[in-house]
Amino acid sequence: MTIDEILTKINDSGSDSIFAGLYGEDQDVISRQRVRYSKAVEAFSVLFPEDKEGISIFSAPGRTEICGNHTDHQRGRVLAAAVDLDTIAVVSFRKEHVIRICSEGYPHIEVNIDALSAVPEEKGTTAALVRGMVSRFTDLGINVSGFDAYITSSVLSGSGLSSSAAFEMLIGKIIDCHDNHGGTGAAEIAKFGQYAENVYFGKACGLMDQMVSSVGGFVEIDFADADSSKIDVHQCDLDKLGFSLIITDTKGSHADLSDEYSAIPEEMRSVARFFGKDVLREVDENEFFSRISELKKDSQINDRAILRSAHFFSENARVKRAASALDKGNIRGFLDQVNASGESSERLLQNLFCTSRPKAQEIPLALMLSRKILGEEGACRVHGGGFAGTIQAFVPKTKEAEYVRTLESVYGQGSCHILHIRPCGSIKVF
């Protein structure tokens, strides 16, 4: 489509169902999305004026982790969902083997896709993620085209909603649709994203974020088989159950947290190695608990590693209970599992604040306020990787206004985000 054609498509009432499928049926929300998409197309036309035809728009969602905190990298289980905050890209393809990206609020980047080896100087950059994604497609024998893209996101960086995974899945969907006729598959593209983040970007993440952003919906993922993750879809209409899902950005600093994140899988694996295994999923839980005295004496294993491993075993079982409660419509049973997950993350996993900045405890403070408001109703827990960032709360609609008012009085207006579950993952929208 041309610029004019895609603008007409965006503003045509026939596109209501497309926007409703991504963002819900509220007409005010759909209108805001139309404005957002139109502004993105107009920005693209200014930044890349030579690209007049073949314009497409892609979208990839952020995700919220419901249960299974830091279990995916040990091939455990997670319960998570795609949300209606997303990253969108206006794209036009080009003959040159160069990908040019301008993301709103970030420097323009240009990646030569004829050179796909990891570049040490690029670690921690967007260019590294792009190069890593392209490399996995070319490994499959796919000839990747160059393209220009303007990207804008409502998945705030550092929000715990995984803006990086949304970006990776966006790039993956763009390449897959244009260069492989959409044949790669959502699960495989998710693996490409993990590879790009691990090898090219330099962050030892698991696979959950990418999988949920790529697949979409409210899903339970079992990573026991490293080559073929099991995915089960569950139904949950929070509105009908009388609850709102609220993510609060506690505005903590994310500077220098890579070591904190990396230490969790490293410490868990040190315990797995004691038992001659690669990951904790391969370790017998009963044997783990019966041999803690031996673990304590091992010079390669610290106390925190033992506690974090205990978290893995309890959390992995908790995911099944939470998913089962959802299927039965047992909202109280589900919320009990969410609360238990939060308590385990606090006491055993210990990812609520950064040990190098012990006086900055935004997440524990937000959880204290949440529990005071919720009492015996609802549930709350740390959200995402932890140490800084966001908390998650399931709030009775009768307390929604009080909850938002209280949390935003501490963390600032706009810090609370009321989310809705998005039924689809990364897609070509137009």
C-alpha positions as CSV (number, residue, x, y, z in Angstrom):
1,M,0.0,0.0,0.0
2,T,1.0,3.6,-0.5
3,I,1.1,6.1,2.4
4,D,-2.3,7.5,1.4
5,E,-3.8,4.0,1.0
6,I,-2.7,2.8,4.4
7,L,-3.9,6.0,6.1
8,T,-7.3,5.4,4.4
9,K,-7.3,1.8,5.7
10,I,-6.4,2.9,9.2
11,N,-9.3,5.3,9.4
12,D,-11.9,3.2,7.6
13,S,-14.7,1.9,9.9
14,G,-14.1,-1.5,8.4
15,S,-10.9,-1.7,10.4
16,D,-12.8,-1.5,13.7
17,S,-12.7,-5.3,14.1
18,I,-8.9,-5.3,13.6
19,F,-8.3,-2.7,16.3
20,A,-10.9,-4.4,18.6
21,G,-9.1,-7.7,18.4
22,L,-5.8,-6.0,19.5
23,Y,-7.0,-3.3,22.0
24,G,-10.6,-4.2,23.0
25,E,-13.9,-2.9,21.8
26,D,-14.0,0.4,23.6
27,Q,-14.6,3.0,20.8
28,D,-12.5,5.7,22.6
29,V,-9.6,3.2,22.7
30,I,-10.0,2.3,19.0
31,S,-10.1,6.0,18.2
32,R,-6.9,6.6,20.1
33,Q,-5.2,3.7,18.3
34,R,-6.3,5.2,14.9
35,V,-4.6,8.4,15.8
36,R,-1.5,6.6,17.0
37,Y,-1.2,4.5,13.9
38,S,-1.8,7.5,11.6
39,K,0.9,9.5,13.4
40,A,3.3,6.6,13.0
41,V,2.7,6.5,9.3
42,E,3.1,10.2,8.9
43,A,6.4,10.1,10.9
44,F,7.6,7.3,8.6
45,S,6.9,9.3,5.5
46,V,9.0,12.2,6.9
47,L,11.9,10.0,8.0
48,F,11.9,7.9,4.8
49,P,10.5,10.1,2.1
50,E,11.9,7.9,-0.7
51,D,9.7,5.0,0.5
52,K,6.3,5.7,-1.2
53,E,4.9,2.2,-1.8
54,G,4.8,-1.3,-0.3
55,I,4.0,0.1,3.2
56,S,2.9,-2.4,5.9
57,I,2.3,-2.2,9.7
58,F,3.2,-4.8,12.2
59,S,2.5,-5.2,15.9
60,A,4.0,-7.2,18.8
61,P,2.6,-7.2,22.4
62,G,4.2,-6.8,25.7
63,R,3.6,-9.5,28.2
64,T,2.6,-10.0,31.9
65,E,4.0,-12.9,33.9
66,I,1.3,-14.3,36.1
67,C,3.1,-17.1,37.9
68,G,6.5,-18.8,37.3
69,N,8.9,-16.1,38.4
70,H,12.4,-17.0,37.1
71,T,11.6,-20.6,36.2
72,D,11.8,-20.6,32.4
73,H,15.6,-20.6,32.3
74,Q,15.6,-23.8,34.3
75,R,13.1,-25.4,31.8
76,G,10.2,-24.9,34.2
77,R,6.6,-23.8,33.8
78,V,5.2,-20.3,33.5
79,L,1.8,-18.8,33.3
80,A,1.8,-15.6,31.4
81,A,-0.3,-13.5,29.0
82,A,0.1,-11.0,26.1
83,V,-1.3,-7.6,26.9
84,D,-2.8,-4.7,25.0
85,L,0.3,-2.5,25.3
86,D,2.3,-3.1,22.1
87,T,5.2,-2.1,19.8
88,I,4.2,-1.2,16.2
89,A,6.3,-0.7,13.1
90,V,5.6,1.0,9.8
91,V,7.7,-0.8,7.3
92,S,8.8,-0.6,3.7
93,F,11.3,-3.1,2.1
94,R,14.4,-2.1,0.1
95,K,16.8,-3.8,-2.3
96,E,19.9,-2.9,-0.3
97,H,20.9,-5.3,2.4
98,V,20.5,-2.7,5.1
99,I,18.0,-2.4,7.9
100,R,17.3,1.2,8.9
101,I,15.2,1.7,12.0
102,C,14.1,4.9,13.7
103,S,12.4,4.2,17.1
104,E,10.5,7.0,18.7
105,G,12.8,8.5,21.4
106,Y,15.9,6.6,20.3
107,P,18.8,7.2,18.0
108,H,18.5,6.1,14.4
109,I,20.2,2.7,13.7
110,E,21.5,1.1,10.6
111,V,22.5,-2.6,10.3
112,N,24.4,-4.1,7.4
113,I,22.8,-7.6,7.1
114,D,25.6,-8.9,4.9
115,A,27.8,-8.9,8.1
116,L,26.0,-11.1,10.7
117,S,28.7,-12.1,13.2
118,A,28.2,-10.8,16.7
119,V,29.9,-7.5,17.3
120,P,31.3,-7.1,20.8
121,E,30.9,-3.3,20.7
122,E,27.2,-3.7,19.9
123,K,26.4,-5.7,23.1
124,G,23.5,-4.1,24.9
125,T,22.2,-2.2,21.8
126,T,19.2,-2.4,19.6
127,A,21.5,-3.1,16.6
128,A,22.7,-6.3,18.3
129,L,19.1,-7.6,18.6
130,V,18.4,-6.9,14.9
131,R,21.6,-8.5,13.8
132,G,21.0,-11.6,16.0
133,M,17.4,-12.0,14.7
134,V,18.6,-11.8,11.1
135,S,21.4,-14.3,11.7
136,R,18.9,-17.0,12.8
137,F,16.7,-16.6,9.7
138,T,19.7,-16.8,7.4
139,D,20.9,-19.9,9.3
140,L,17.6,-21.5,8.0
141,G,18.6,-20.5,4.4
142,I,16.2,-17.6,4.3
143,N,17.3,-14.6,2.2
144,V,16.5,-11.7,4.4
145,S,15.6,-8.4,2.8
146,G,16.6,-4.9,3.9
147,F,13.9,-2.6,5.2
148,D,13.1,0.8,6.6
149,A,11.0,1.0,9.8
150,Y,9.6,3.6,12.1
151,I,8.8,2.1,15.5
152,T,6.8,3.4,18.4
153,S,5.9,1.5,21.5
154,S,3.4,1.7,24.4
155,V,5.4,-1.0,26.2
156,L,7.6,1.3,28.3
157,S,11.2,0.3,28.6
158,G,12.0,-1.2,32.0
159,S,8.3,-1.6,32.7
160,G,8.6,-5.4,33.4
161,L,6.3,-5.9,30.4
162,S,9.2,-6.9,28.2
163,S,9.8,-4.2,25.7
164,S,12.9,-6.0,24.4
165,A,10.9,-9.2,23.6
166,A,8.2,-7.2,21.9
167,F,10.9,-5.5,19.7
168,E,12.5,-8.9,18.9
169,M,9.2,-10.5,18.0
170,L,8.3,-7.4,15.9
171,I,11.5,-7.8,13.9
172,G,11.0,-11.5,13.6
173,K,7.4,-11.1,12.3
174,I,8.5,-8.5,9.7
175,I,11.1,-10.8,8.3
176,D,9.0,-14.0,8.5
177,C,6.0,-12.4,6.7
178,H,8.1,-10.8,3.9
179,D,10.9,-13.3,3.4
180,N,9.4,-16.7,4.5
181,H,5.7,-16.3,3.7
182,G,4.9,-16.5,7.4
183,G,6.2,-20.1,7.6
184,T,8.6,-19.9,10.5
185,G,6.2,-20.4,13.3
186,A,5.6,-18.4,16.5
187,A,7.5,-20.7,18.8
188,E,10.6,-20.8,16.5
189,I,10.7,-17.0,16.2
190,A,10.6,-16.8,20.0
191,K,13.7,-19.0,20.1
192,F,15.4,-16.6,17.6
193,G,14.7,-13.8,20.0
194,Q,16.2,-15.6,23.0
195,Y,19.3,-16.4,20.9
196,A,19.6,-12.7,19.8
197,E,19.3,-11.5,23.4
198,N,21.7,-14.2,24.9
199,V,24.4,-14.2,22.2
200,Y,24.3,-10.8,20.5
201,F,22.8,-8.5,23.2
202,G,24.6,-10.2,26.1
203,K,21.7,-10.8,28.5
204,A,21.1,-14.3,29.9
205,C,17.3,-14.3,29.6
206,G,15.0,-17.3,29.4
207,L,12.4,-17.9,26.7
208,M,9.2,-16.9,28.4
209,D,9.0,-13.3,27.3
210,Q,9.6,-14.0,23.6
211,M,7.2,-17.0,23.6
212,V,4.3,-15.0,25.1
213,S,4.8,-12.0,22.8
214,S,5.1,-14.3,19.8
215,V,2.2,-16.6,20.6
216,G,-0.3,-14.3,22.4
217,G,-3.2,-15.0,24.7
218,F,-3.3,-16.3,28.2
219,V,-0.9,-19.2,28.1
220,E,0.8,-21.8,30.3
221,I,4.2,-22.8,28.9
222,D,6.1,-25.9,29.9
223,F,9.7,-25.7,28.9
224,A,10.7,-29.2,30.0
225,D,11.5,-30.2,26.4
226,A,14.1,-27.6,25.3
227,D,13.3,-28.3,21.6
228,S,9.5,-28.3,21.8
229,S,7.8,-26.3,24.5
230,K,4.3,-27.4,25.5
231,I,1.8,-24.5,25.3
232,D,-1.7,-24.6,26.8
233,V,-4.2,-21.8,26.4
234,H,-6.5,-21.0,29.4
235,Q,-9.6,-18.8,29.5
236,C,-9.9,-16.0,32.0
237,D,-12.2,-13.0,31.8
238,L,-11.1,-10.8,34.7
239,D,-13.8,-8.3,34.0
240,K,-16.6,-10.8,34.5
241,L,-14.9,-12.1,37.6
242,G,-14.8,-8.5,39.0
243,F,-11.1,-7.9,39.0
244,S,-8.7,-5.5,37.2
245,L,-5.1,-6.4,36.4
246,I,-2.9,-3.4,37.3
247,I,0.8,-3.0,36.7
248,T,2.5,-0.2,38.6
249,D,5.8,1.3,37.6
250,T,7.7,2.0,40.8
251,K,10.3,4.1,39.0
252,G,13.3,2.3,40.4
253,S,16.6,2.6,38.6
254,H,17.5,-0.2,36.1
255,A,21.1,0.8,35.9
256,D,23.7,-2.0,36.3
257,L,21.2,-4.8,36.9
258,S,22.6,-7.3,34.4
259,D,24.7,-9.0,37.1
260,E,21.7,-9.3,39.4
261,Y,19.6,-10.9,36.6
262,S,22.4,-13.2,35.5
263,A,23.2,-14.4,39.0
264,I,19.8,-16.1,39.4
265,P,20.2,-18.7,36.6
266,E,23.9,-19.0,37.4
267,E,23.2,-19.9,41.0
268,M,20.4,-22.2,40.2
269,R,22.6,-24.1,37.7
270,S,25.3,-24.4,40.3
271,V,22.9,-26.5,42.4
272,A,21.8,-28.5,39.3
273,R,25.5,-29.3,38.6
274,F,25.9,-30.7,42.1
275,F,23.4,-33.3,41.0
276,G,25.0,-33.8,37.7
277,K,22.3,-32.0,35.8
278,D,22.2,-28.9,33.6
279,V,19.1,-27.3,35.0
280,L,16.9,-27.7,38.0
281,R,14.0,-29.2,36.1
282,E,16.2,-32.4,35.7
283,V,16.8,-32.6,39.5
284,D,14.5,-34.7,41.8
285,E,12.8,-32.3,44.2
286,N,12.9,-34.8,47.1
287,E,16.6,-35.5,46.6
288,F,17.3,-31.8,46.6
289,F,15.7,-31.2,50.0
290,S,17.2,-34.4,51.5
291,R,20.7,-33.3,50.6
292,I,20.7,-29.6,51.6
293,S,23.3,-30.3,54.3
294,E,25.7,-31.5,51.5
295,L,24.9,-28.5,49.4
296,K,25.7,-26.3,52.3
297,K,29.2,-27.8,52.5
298,D,30.0,-27.4,48.8
299,S,32.3,-24.5,48.3
300,Q,30.8,-23.9,44.8
301,I,27.3,-23.3,46.2
302,N,26.2,-20.4,48.4
303,D,23.2,-20.2,50.7
304,R,21.3,-17.9,48.3
305,A,21.6,-20.5,45.5
306,I,20.0,-23.1,47.8
307,L,17.1,-20.7,48.6
308,R,16.6,-19.8,45.0
309,S,16.5,-23.4,44.0
310,A,13.9,-24.1,46.6
311,H,11.9,-21.2,45.0
312,F,12.1,-23.0,41.7
313,F,10.6,-26.2,42.9
314,S,7.7,-24.6,44.7
315,E,7.0,-22.1,41.9
316,N,7.1,-24.7,39.2
317,A,4.3,-26.7,41.0
318,R,2.4,-23.5,41.7
319,V,1.9,-22.7,38.0
320,K,-0.1,-25.9,37.6
321,R,-2.3,-25.0,40.5
322,A,-2.9,-21.5,39.3
323,A,-3.8,-22.7,35.8
324,S,-6.1,-25.3,37.2
325,A,-7.9,-22.7,39.3
326,L,-8.5,-20.6,36.3
327,D,-10.0,-23.4,34.3
328,K,-12.4,-24.1,37.2
329,G,-13.3,-20.4,37.6
330,N,-11.9,-20.5,41.1
331,I,-10.7,-17.0,41.3
332,R,-9.9,-17.2,45.0
333,G,-7.8,-20.2,44.5
334,F,-6.0,-18.5,41.6
335,L,-5.3,-15.4,43.6
336,D,-3.9,-17.5,46.5
337,Q,-1.4,-18.9,44.1
338,V,-0.4,-15.4,42.8
339,N,0.1,-14.3,46.4
340,A,2.2,-17.3,47.2
341,S,4.3,-16.7,44.1
342,G,5.0,-13.2,45.4
343,E,5.9,-14.3,48.8
344,S,8.3,-17.0,47.4
345,S,10.0,-14.4,45.2
346,E,10.4,-12.2,48.2
347,R,11.7,-14.7,50.7
348,L,13.5,-17.3,48.6
349,L,14.3,-15.8,45.2
350,Q,15.1,-12.5,46.7
351,N,14.6,-10.3,43.7
352,L,12.7,-7.4,45.2
353,F,15.6,-4.9,45.4
354,C,19.2,-4.6,44.3
355,T,21.8,-5.7,46.9
356,S,24.2,-3.0,45.8
357,R,21.5,-0.3,46.6
358,P,19.8,-1.8,49.7
359,K,18.1,1.5,50.8
360,A,16.2,1.8,47.5
361,Q,13.3,-0.5,48.0
362,E,10.6,0.8,45.7
363,I,9.1,-2.7,45.0
364,P,8.7,-3.7,48.7
365,L,7.2,-0.3,49.4
366,A,4.6,-0.7,46.6
367,L,3.7,-4.2,47.8
368,M,3.2,-3.0,51.3
369,L,0.8,-0.3,50.1
370,S,-1.0,-2.8,47.9
371,R,-1.5,-5.3,50.7
372,K,-2.9,-2.6,52.9
373,I,-5.5,-1.7,50.3
374,L,-6.3,-5.2,49.2
375,G,-6.5,-6.9,52.6
376,E,-7.9,-10.4,52.1
377,E,-9.1,-9.5,48.6
378,G,-7.0,-9.5,45.4
379,A,-3.4,-10.4,45.1
380,C,-0.1,-8.7,44.4
381,R,3.5,-9.7,43.6
382,V,6.8,-8.5,42.0
383,H,6.4,-8.4,38.3
384,G,9.0,-9.5,35.7
385,G,12.7,-9.9,36.4
386,G,12.5,-7.9,39.6
387,F,15.2,-5.8,41.5
388,A,13.6,-2.6,40.1
389,G,10.6,-1.8,38.0
390,T,7.1,-3.0,38.4
391,I,4.6,-4.8,40.6
392,Q,1.5,-6.7,39.5
393,A,-1.9,-6.6,41.3
394,F,-5.3,-8.2,40.8
395,V,-7.6,-5.6,42.3
396,P,-11.3,-5.9,42.9
397,K,-13.1,-3.4,40.7
398,T,-14.7,-1.9,43.8
399,K,-11.2,-0.9,45.0
400,E,-9.7,0.0,41.6
401,A,-10.1,3.8,42.0
402,E,-8.6,3.7,45.6
403,Y,-5.8,1.5,44.5
404,V,-4.8,3.7,41.5
405,R,-5.1,6.9,43.6
406,T,-3.0,5.6,46.4
407,L,-0.2,4.1,44.3
408,E,0.0,7.1,41.9
409,S,0.2,9.5,44.9
410,V,3.5,7.8,45.7
411,Y,4.9,6.9,42.3
412,G,3.4,9.6,40.1
413,Q,0.4,10.1,37.8
414,G,0.3,7.5,35.1
415,S,2.4,5.0,37.0
416,C,-0.5,2.5,37.2
417,H,-1.5,0.7,34.0
418,I,-4.8,-1.2,33.8
419,L,-4.2,-3.9,31.3
420,H,-6.3,-6.3,29.2
421,I,-5.3,-9.7,27.8
422,R,-4.5,-9.6,24.1
423,P,-5.6,-12.8,22.3
424,C,-2.9,-12.8,19.6
425,G,0.9,-12.4,19.5
426,S,3.0,-10.6,16.9
427,I,1.1,-10.0,13.7
428,K,1.0,-8.1,10.4
429,V,-1.9,-5.6,11.1
430,F,-2.1,-4.0,7.6
